[in-house]
Amino acid sequence: MINNDTFSKRLIQRRAQLGYSQEELSKLTGIAAAQISRYEAGINKPRANIISKIANCLSVPFSWLAYGDTSELIDINKDDDNVSFSISLPKEQYDLLILNANENNMDLMTYIHQIIVPEYLERKKKR
């Protein structure tokens, strides 16, 4: 399903949900705060690689941020073998996870899996 809201509105909405200022988002993405301001004002439209970087920092699917496609926002893990859950972290810890994921050129979920899976496999071997 495509949401007809603009990229600008979705960017503002998600940034506000996470409590980020434009300056904070700038630091997390490496994109100048003035440029983020222009994206939010609808003055400039970012290229796909920039949208991807912003989407990763905001922990939303590229398709939602770029096009308003909500299909990936609804229950991504439908297999019986997967469990979906939410976690509440202090903003400082969340920001650190995002920063580390970006430094490793990963989205947040990939980065978290990289941290968790090796430890799980190591523990499983010891059993």
PASE-931280 format. One record per atom (N, C-alpha, C, CB): residue in one letter; atom name; z, y, x. Coordinates in nm, 2 decimals. Atoms other than C-alpha are relative to their C-alpha. Last residue first. Glycine has a CB too. Example, Ala and Ser with C-alpha at 12.3 -4.5 7.8 and 13.67 -1.06 7.14 Angstrom:
! PASE-931280
S:N:0.00:-0.11:-0.09
S:CA:0.71:-0.11:1.37
S:C:0.08:0.11:-0.08
S:CB:-0.14:0.05:0.04
A:N:0.00:-0.12:0.09
A:CA:0.78:-0.45:1.23
A:C:0.00:0.12:0.09
A:CB:0.12:0.00:-0.10
! end
This chain:
! PASE-931280
R:N:-0.06:0.08:0.10
R:CA:2.54:-2.71:2.57
R:C:-0.02:-0.15:0.02
R:CB:-0.05:0.03:-0.13
K:N:-0.13:0.04:-0.05
K:CA:2.46:-2.53:2.90
K:C:0.07:-0.09:-0.10
K:CB:0.09:0.12:0.02
K:N:0.01:0.10:-0.11
K:CA:2.09:-2.52:2.83
K:C:0.13:-0.05:0.03
K:CB:-0.07:0.07:0.12
K:N:0.05:0.13:0.06
K:CA:2.15:-2.35:2.49
K:C:-0.01:-0.11:0.10
K:CB:-0.14:0.03:-0.07
R:N:-0.12:0.06:0.07
R:CA:2.36:-2.08:2.66
R:C:-0.04:-0.13:-0.06
R:CB:0.05:0.09:-0.11
E:N:-0.10:0.04:-0.11
E:CA:2.07:-2.00:2.90
E:C:0.12:-0.07:-0.06
E:CB:0.04:0.13:0.08
L:N:0.05:0.12:-0.07
L:CA:1.82:-1.99:2.61
L:C:0.09:-0.06:0.11
L:CB:-0.14:0.03:0.06
Y:N:-0.01:0.11:0.10
Y:CA:2.04:-1.75:2.41
Y:C:-0.05:-0.13:0.07
Y:CB:-0.09:0.03:-0.12
E:N:-0.14:0.04:0.01
E:CA:2.08:-1.52:2.71
E:C:0.02:-0.12:-0.09
E:CB:0.09:0.11:-0.04
P:N:-0.04:0.07:-0.12
P:CA:1.71:-1.52:2.77
P:C:0.14:-0.05:0.00
P:CB:-0.03:0.09:0.12
V:N:0.06:0.14:-0.01
V:CA:1.64:-1.45:2.40
V:C:0.04:-0.06:0.13
V:CB:-0.15:0.01:-0.01
I:N:-0.07:0.11:0.07
I:CA:1.88:-1.15:2.36
I:C:-0.05:-0.14:0.03
I:CB:-0.01:0.02:-0.15
I:N:-0.14:0.01:-0.04
I:CA:1.76:-0.89:2.61
I:C:0.07:-0.12:-0.05
I:CB:0.07:0.13:-0.05
Q:N:0.00:0.03:-0.14
Q:CA:1.39:-0.95:2.58
Q:C:0.14:-0.01:0.05
Q:CB:-0.08:0.11:0.08
H:N:0.02:0.15:-0.02
H:CA:1.43:-0.98:2.20
H:C:0.00:-0.03:0.15
H:CB:-0.14:-0.04:-0.05
I:N:-0.12:0.07:0.04
I:CA:1.59:-0.63:2.20
I:C:-0.02:-0.15:0.02
I:CB:0.03:0.03:-0.15
Y:N:-0.10:-0.02:-0.10
Y:CA:1.30:-0.49:2.40
Y:C:0.13:-0.08:-0.03
Y:CB:0.03:0.15:0.02
T:N:0.04:0.08:-0.11
T:CA:1.04:-0.65:2.17
T:C:0.11:0.02:0.11
T:CB:-0.14:0.05:0.06
M:N:-0.02:0.14:0.03
M:CA:1.22:-0.51:1.87
M:C:-0.03:-0.09:0.12
M:CB:-0.08:-0.04:-0.12
L:N:-0.14:0.04:0.00
L:CA:1.24:-0.16:2.02
L:C:0.03:-0.14:-0.03
L:CB:0.07:0.08:-0.11
D:N:-0.07:-0.05:0.12
D:CA:0.88:-0.13:2.11
D:C:0.14:-0.05:0.00
D:CB:-0.08:-0.04:-0.13
M:N:-0.02:0.10:0.11
M:CA:0.79:-0.19:2.47
M:C:0.05:0.07:-0.12
M:CB:0.11:-0.11:0.04
N:N:0.12:0.00:0.08
N:CA:0.66:0.02:2.76
N:C:0.00:-0.11:-0.11
N:CB:-0.13:-0.02:0.09
N:N:0.06:0.13:-0.02
N:CA:0.96:-0.07:2.98
N:C:-0.13:-0.02:-0.08
N:CB:0.09:-0.11:-0.03
E:N:0.02:0.01:-0.14
E:CA:1.07:0.30:3.00
E:C:-0.07:-0.13:0.04
E:CB:0.13:0.01:0.07
N:N:0.11:-0.09:-0.04
N:CA:1.01:0.32:2.63
N:C:-0.03:-0.01:0.15
N:CB:0.02:0.14:-0.04
A:N:0.12:0.07:0.05
A:CA:1.24:0.02:2.56
A:C:-0.12:0.08:0.04
A:CB:0.01:-0.01:-0.16
N:N:0.03:0.12:-0.09
N:CA:1.50:0.17:2.79
N:C:-0.12:-0.07:-0.05
N:CB:0.12:-0.10:0.00
L:N:0.04:-0.05:-0.13
L:CA:1.49:0.51:2.61
L:C:-0.04:-0.12:0.09
L:CB:0.11:0.08:0.06
I:N:0.13:-0.05:0.01
I:CA:1.50:0.34:2.27
I:C:-0.05:0.05:0.13
I:CB:0.00:0.12:-0.11
L:N:0.09:0.11:0.03
L:CA:1.80:0.13:2.36
L:C:-0.14:0.05:-0.01
L:CB:0.04:-0.07:-0.13
L:N:0.01:0.07:-0.13
L:CA:1.98:0.44:2.51
L:C:-0.10:-0.12:-0.01
L:CB:0.13:-0.05:0.05
D:N:0.09:-0.08:-0.08
D:CA:1.91:0.64:2.19
D:C:-0.02:-0.07:0.14
D:CB:0.06:0.14:0.03
Y:N:0.14:0.01:0.06
Y:CA:2.06:0.36:1.98
Y:C:-0.10:0.07:0.09
Y:CB:-0.01:0.05:-0.14
Q:N:0.04:0.13:-0.04
Q:CA:2.37:0.36:2.21
Q:C:-0.14:-0.03:-0.05
Q:CB:0.09:-0.11:-0.06
E:N:0.02:0.00:-0.14
E:CA:2.41:0.73:2.17
E:C:-0.05:-0.13:0.05
E:CB:0.14:0.04:0.07
K:N:0.13:-0.06:-0.03
K:CA:2.35:0.72:1.80
K:C:-0.02:-0.01:0.15
K:CB:0.00:0.14:-0.05
P:N:-0.01:-0.14:-0.03
P:CA:2.65:0.48:1.76
P:C:-0.14:0.06:0.05
P:CB:0.11:0.03:0.11
L:N:-0.04:-0.03:-0.13
L:CA:2.52:0.15:1.63
L:C:0.03:0.15:0.01
L:CB:-0.11:-0.04:0.10
S:N:-0.04:-0.14:-0.02
S:CA:2.49:0.00:1.29
S:C:0.05:0.02:0.14
S:CB:0.11:0.04:-0.11
I:N:-0.12:-0.02:-0.08
I:CA:2.30:-0.32:1.26
I:C:0.03:0.15:0.01
I:CB:-0.03:-0.06:0.15
S:N:-0.01:-0.13:-0.06
S:CA:2.06:-0.44:1.00
S:C:0.12:0.01:0.09
S:CB:-0.01:0.11:-0.11
F:N:-0.13:-0.07:0.01
F:CA:1.96:-0.79:0.93
F:C:-0.01:0.14:0.05
F:CB:0.11:-0.08:0.06
S:N:0.01:-0.15:-0.01
S:CA:1.66:-1.01:0.88
S:C:0.14:0.06:-0.02
S:CB:-0.11:0.06:-0.10
V:N:-0.10:-0.07:0.07
V:CA:1.69:-1.38:0.95
V:C:-0.02:0.15:0.02
V:CB:0.15:-0.05:0.04
N:N:-0.03:-0.13:-0.05
N:CA:1.40:-1.60:1.05
N:C:0.11:0.07:-0.09
N:CB:-0.12:0.09:0.01
D:N:-0.07:0.01:-0.13
D:CA:1.36:-1.97:1.01
D:C:0.04:0.13:0.05
D:CB:-0.10:-0.07:0.09
D:N:-0.14:0.05:0.02
D:CA:1.29:-1.95:0.63
D:C:0.07:0.00:0.13
D:CB:0.00:-0.13:-0.06
D:N:-0.02:0.15:-0.03
D:CA:0.98:-1.74:0.71
D:C:0.15:-0.03:-0.02
D:CB:-0.04:-0.03:0.14
K:N:0.00:0.08:0.12
K:CA:0.95:-1.40:0.53
K:C:0.02:-0.15:0.02
K:CB:-0.12:0.03:-0.08
N:N:-0.03:0.14:-0.04
N:CA:1.04:-1.18:0.83
N:C:0.01:-0.08:-0.13
N:CB:0.12:-0.01:0.08
I:N:0.09:0.05:-0.10
I:CA:0.86:-0.84:0.76
I:C:0.02:-0.15:0.03
I:CB:0.01:0.08:0.13
D:N:-0.03:0.14:-0.04
D:CA:1.06:-0.78:0.45
D:C:-0.10:-0.06:0.09
D:CB:0.01:-0.08:-0.12
I:N:-0.06:0.09:0.10
I:CA:0.89:-0.46:0.33
I:C:0.02:-0.14:0.06
I:CB:-0.07:0.00:-0.13
L:N:-0.13:-0.04:0.02
L:CA:0.81:-0.19:0.59
L:C:0.08:-0.10:-0.09
L:CB:0.01:0.14:-0.06
E:N:-0.09:0.06:-0.10
E:CA:0.50:-0.37:0.70
E:C:0.14:0.04:-0.01
E:CB:-0.06:0.05:0.14
S:N:0.00:0.15:0.01
S:CA:0.32:-0.31:0.37
S:C:0.09:-0.06:0.11
S:CB:-0.14:-0.05:0.01
T:N:-0.14:0.05:0.02
T:CA:0.42:0.06:0.36
T:C:0.01:-0.15:0.01
T:CB:0.06:0.05:-0.12
D:N:0.01:0.14:0.04
D:CA:0.09:0.20:0.50
D:C:0.14:-0.06:-0.01
D:CB:-0.09:-0.09:0.09
G:N:-0.09:0.01:0.12
G:CA:0.15:0.58:0.53
G:C:0.00:-0.14:-0.06
G:CB:-0.05:0.09:-0.11
Y:N:0.08:0.00:0.13
Y:CA:-0.15:0.61:0.76
Y:C:0.08:-0.01:-0.13
Y:CB:-0.09:-0.12:0.01
A:N:0.13:-0.06:-0.01
A:CA:-0.02:0.70:1.11
A:C:-0.07:0.01:-0.14
A:CB:-0.09:-0.09:0.09
L:N:0.00:-0.14:-0.05
L:CA:0.35:0.66:1.06
L:C:-0.14:0.06:0.00
L:CB:0.06:0.00:0.15
W:N:-0.07:-0.09:0.09
W:CA:0.33:0.36:0.84
W:C:-0.01:0.14:0.05
W:CB:0.14:-0.05:-0.02
S:N:0.08:-0.01:0.12
S:CA:0.06:0.18:1.04
S:C:0.06:0.09:-0.10
S:CB:-0.03:-0.13:-0.06
F:N:0.11:-0.09:-0.03
F:CA:0.24:0.24:1.37
F:C:-0.07:0.03:-0.13
F:CB:-0.10:-0.05:0.10
P:N:0.13:0.05:-0.04
P:CA:0.54:0.05:1.23
P:C:-0.10:0.11:0.02
P:CB:-0.05:-0.09:-0.11
V:N:0.08:0.03:0.12
V:CA:0.87:0.23:1.24
V:C:-0.13:-0.06:0.04
V:CB:-0.01:0.13:-0.08
S:N:-0.01:0.14:0.05
S:CA:1.14:0.23:1.51
S:C:-0.06:-0.02:-0.14
S:CB:0.15:-0.03:-0.01
L:N:-0.06:-0.01:0.13
L:CA:1.14:0.61:1.56
L:C:0.02:-0.13:-0.07
L:CB:-0.09:0.09:-0.09
C:N:-0.13:-0.08:-0.01
C:CA:1.09:0.58:1.93
C:C:0.07:0.01:-0.13
C:CB:-0.03:0.14:0.06
N:N:-0.09:0.08:-0.08
N:CA:0.82:0.31:1.88
N:C:0.14:0.07:0.01
N:CB:-0.05:-0.03:0.14
A:N:-0.04:0.11:0.09
A:CA:0.65:0.52:1.61
A:C:0.10:-0.09:0.07
A:CB:-0.12:-0.08:-0.04
I:N:-0.10:-0.06:0.09
I:CA:0.64:0.82:1.85
I:C:0.05:-0.11:-0.10
I:CB:-0.06:0.11:-0.08
K:N:-0.12:-0.04:-0.08
K:CA:0.48:0.62:2.13
K:C:0.10:0.05:-0.10
K:CB:-0.04:0.10:0.11
S:N:-0.07:0.13:-0.03
S:CA:0.23:0.46:1.88
S:C:0.13:0.03:0.08
S:CB:-0.10:-0.08:0.09
I:N:-0.06:0.04:0.12
I:CA:0.14:0.81:1.74
I:C:0.08:-0.13:0.03
I:CB:-0.10:-0.03:-0.12
I:N:-0.12:-0.08:0.02
I:CA:0.08:0.92:2.09
I:C:0.07:-0.04:-0.12
I:CB:-0.04:0.15:0.00
N:N:-0.10:0.04:-0.10
N:CA:-0.15:0.63:2.17
N:C:0.12:0.08:-0.01
N:CB:-0.06:0.02:0.14
A:N:-0.06:0.13:0.03
A:CA:-0.34:0.69:1.84
A:C:0.11:-0.04:0.10
A:CB:-0.10:-0.11:-0.01
R:N:0.09:0.12:-0.02
R:CA:-0.42:1.05:1.91
R:C:0.09:-0.12:-0.03
R:CB:-0.06:0.00:0.15
P:N:0.00:0.07:-0.13
P:CA:-0.20:1.33:1.77
P:C:-0.10:-0.12:0.00
P:CB:0.14:-0.06:0.02
K:N:-0.01:0.15:0.04
K:CA:-0.30:1.56:1.49
K:C:0.00:-0.08:0.13
K:CB:-0.12:-0.04:-0.10
N:N:0.07:0.10:-0.08
N:CA:-0.24:1.93:1.56
N:C:0.02:-0.14:-0.06
N:CB:0.06:0.01:0.15
I:N:0.10:-0.08:-0.08
I:CA:-0.15:2.22:1.33
I:C:-0.08:-0.09:0.08
I:CB:0.08:0.10:0.08
G:N:0.14:0.04:0.04
G:CA:0.01:1.99:1.07
G:C:-0.10:0.08:0.07
G:CB:-0.01:0.02:-0.15
A:N:0.05:-0.12:0.07
A:CA:0.35:2.18:1.11
A:C:-0.14:-0.04:-0.05
A:CB:-0.01:0.12:0.08
E:N:-0.07:-0.01:0.13
E:CA:0.51:1.85:1.21
E:C:-0.05:0.11:-0.09
E:CB:0.15:0.02:0.03
Y:N:0.03:0.12:0.09
Y:CA:0.24:1.78:1.47
Y:C:0.07:0.02:-0.13
Y:CB:0.05:-0.13:0.08
R:N:0.14:-0.01:0.05
R:CA:0.27:2.14:1.60
R:C:-0.04:-0.12:-0.08
R:CB:-0.09:0.02:0.12
S:N:0.00:-0.11:0.10
S:CA:0.65:2.11:1.63
S:C:-0.14:0.02:-0.06
S:CB:0.05:0.13:0.06
I:N:-0.06:0.07:0.12
I:CA:0.61:1.78:1.82
I:C:0.00:0.10:-0.12
I:CB:0.14:-0.06:0.03
Q:N:0.10:0.09:0.05
Q:CA:0.38:1.97:2.06
Q:C:0.05:-0.07:-0.13
Q:CB:-0.06:-0.10:0.10
A:N:0.10:-0.09:0.06
A:CA:0.64:2.24:2.11
A:C:-0.12:-0.08:-0.06
A:CB:-0.06:0.10:0.10
A:N:-0.06:-0.03:0.13
A:CA:0.90:1.97:2.18
A:C:-0.10:0.10:-0.08
A:CB:0.14:0.07:0.02
A:N:-0.06:-0.13:0.01
A:CA:0.68:1.84:2.46
A:C:0.05:0.03:-0.14
A:CB:-0.10:0.11:0.05
I:N:0.10:-0.10:0.06
I:CA:0.61:1.47:2.44
I:C:0.07:0.13:-0.01
I:CB:-0.05:-0.06:-0.14
G:N:0.08:-0.07:-0.11
G:CA:0.81:1.25:2.68
G:C:-0.10:0.09:-0.05
G:CB:-0.06:-0.11:0.09
T:N:0.15:0.03:-0.01
T:CA:0.90:1.03:2.39
T:C:-0.07:0.05:0.12
T:CB:-0.07:0.05:-0.13
L:N:0.02:0.15:0.02
L:CA:1.28:1.02:2.40
L:C:-0.14:-0.04:0.02
L:CB:0.05:-0.04:-0.13
K:N:-0.06:0.07:-0.12
K:CA:1.32:1.37:2.55
K:C:-0.03:-0.15:-0.01
K:CB:0.15:0.03:0.01
S:N:0.08:-0.04:-0.11
S:CA:1.08:1.52:2.28
S:C:0.05:-0.08:0.13
S:CB:0.00:0.15:0.03
L:N:0.12:0.08:0.00
L:CA:1.26:1.34:2.01
L:C:-0.09:0.02:0.12
L:CB:-0.08:0.02:-0.14
E:N:-0.05:0.13:-0.03
E:CA:1.58:1.51:2.12
E:C:-0.12:-0.10:0.00
E:CB:0.11:-0.05:-0.10
E:N:-0.03:0.00:-0.14
E:CA:1.41:1.85:2.13
E:C:0.04:-0.14:0.04
E:CB:0.10:0.10:0.04
Q:N:0.13:0.01:-0.07
Q:CA:1.26:1.80:1.79
Q:C:0.02:-0.01:0.15
Q:CB:-0.09:0.12:-0.04
S:N:0.07:-0.13:0.00
S:CA:1.61:1.73:1.66
S:C:-0.14:-0.02:0.07
S:CB:0.09:0.11:0.08
Y:N:0.05:-0.05:-0.13
Y:CA:1.70:1.37:1.59
Y:C:-0.05:0.15:-0.03
Y:CB:-0.11:-0.08:0.05
G:N:-0.09:-0.11:-0.05
G:CA:1.93:1.27:1.30
G:C:-0.05:0.07:0.13
G:CB:0.13:-0.04:0.01
L:N:-0.07:0.05:-0.12
L:CA:1.77:0.93:1.25
L:C:0.08:0.11:0.06
L:CB:-0.10:-0.04:0.10
Q:N:-0.08:0.12:0.03
Q:CA:1.67:1.01:0.89
Q:C:0.08:-0.04:0.12
Q:CB:-0.09:-0.11:-0.05
A:N:-0.12:-0.05:0.07
A:CA:1.55:1.36:1.00
A:C:0.10:-0.12:-0.03
A:CB:-0.03:0.08:-0.12
R:N:-0.08:-0.07:-0.10
R:CA:1.31:1.21:1.25
R:C:0.13:0.05:-0.06
R:CB:-0.08:0.12:0.06
R:N:-0.07:0.10:-0.08
R:CA:1.19:0.97:0.98
R:C:0.09:0.07:0.11
R:CB:-0.11:-0.09:0.07
Q:N:-0.09:0.09:0.07
Q:CA:1.12:1.24:0.73
Q:C:0.08:-0.09:0.09
Q:CB:-0.08:-0.08:-0.11
I:N:-0.12:-0.08:0.03
I:CA:0.97:1.49:0.97
I:C:0.10:-0.08:-0.07
I:CB:-0.04:0.12:-0.09
L:N:-0.07:-0.03:-0.13
L:CA:0.73:1.23:1.11
L:C:0.13:0.08:-0.03
L:CB:-0.10:0.08:0.09
R:N:-0.06:0.12:-0.04
R:CA:0.64:1.11:0.75
R:C:0.08:0.02:0.14
R:CB:-0.10:-0.12:0.02
K:N:-0.11:0.03:0.08
K:CA:0.57:1.46:0.64
K:C:0.08:-0.12:0.04
K:CB:-0.04:-0.01:-0.15
S:N:-0.10:-0.10:-0.03
S:CA:0.35:1.54:0.94
S:C:0.13:-0.03:-0.09
S:CB:-0.05:0.14:-0.03
F:N:-0.07:0.04:-0.12
F:CA:0.16:1.21:0.90
F:C:0.11:0.10:0.03
F:CB:-0.10:0.00:0.12
T:N:0.07:-0.02:-0.13
T:CA:0.08:1.32:0.55
T:C:0.08:-0.05:0.11
T:CB:-0.03:0.15:0.02
D:N:-0.07:-0.11:-0.08
D:CA:0.21:1.17:0.23
D:C:-0.08:0.01:0.13
D:CB:0.15:-0.03:0.02
N:N:0.08:-0.11:-0.03
N:CA:-0.06:0.96:0.06
N:C:0.07:0.12:0.06
N:CB:-0.06:0.05:-0.13
N:N:-0.07:-0.12:0.05
N:CA:0.13:0.64:0.09
N:C:-0.08:0.12:0.04
N:CB:0.15:0.00:0.06
I:N:0.01:-0.12:-0.08
I:CA:-0.10:0.34:0.14
I:C:0.08:0.11:-0.07
I:CB:-0.15:0.04:0.02
M:N:0.00:-0.12:0.08
M:CA:0.00:0.00:0.00
M:C:0.00:0.12:0.09
M:CB:0.12:0.00:-0.10
! end
